[in-house]
Amino acid sequence: MERYLIIKTRDELLRIKIGQILYFEADRNYTKLLLSNGIQFTFAINIGKIEEILEKQVTGSSDILIRVGKSHIINKNHILQINLPKQRLLLLTADNKPKELIISKDPLKTLKDTFEKELGKTDTNSQLADEN
């Protein structure tokens, strides 16, 4: 079943499939949303409020959408590369084109560590399945 995020402002309502979200990016009191198909929206809502809306509306959203530093919430299903020395995060769009975000090292390292822990669990589970 598809899950949706609904963002309402005074003048508009937006209904988005969670899987189509590439990332949210903070810009002072505004938040930019980029979808995997390249469509972009800007809201007069800060990123902290967006995070609250996600938690209220979408059960398990934190499994898919991860806050990376102060300025970004990214969809981990679209991550192609995390490059710490270049402070670069590459996300893959729907048409398989990379979208580059420049993010400071500490949040990127935290994201990388989180992924490695998840991979460790997956690797352990797949090894157990192979043994049985």
Secondary structure, DSSP 4 states (H G I P E B T S, - for coil): ---EEEEE-SS-EEEEEGGGEEEEEEETTEEEEEETTS-EEEESS-HHHHHHHHHHHSTTGGGTEEEETTTEEEEGGGEEEEETTTTEEEEE-TTS-EEEEE--HHHHHHHHHHHHHHHHHHHHHHHHHHH-
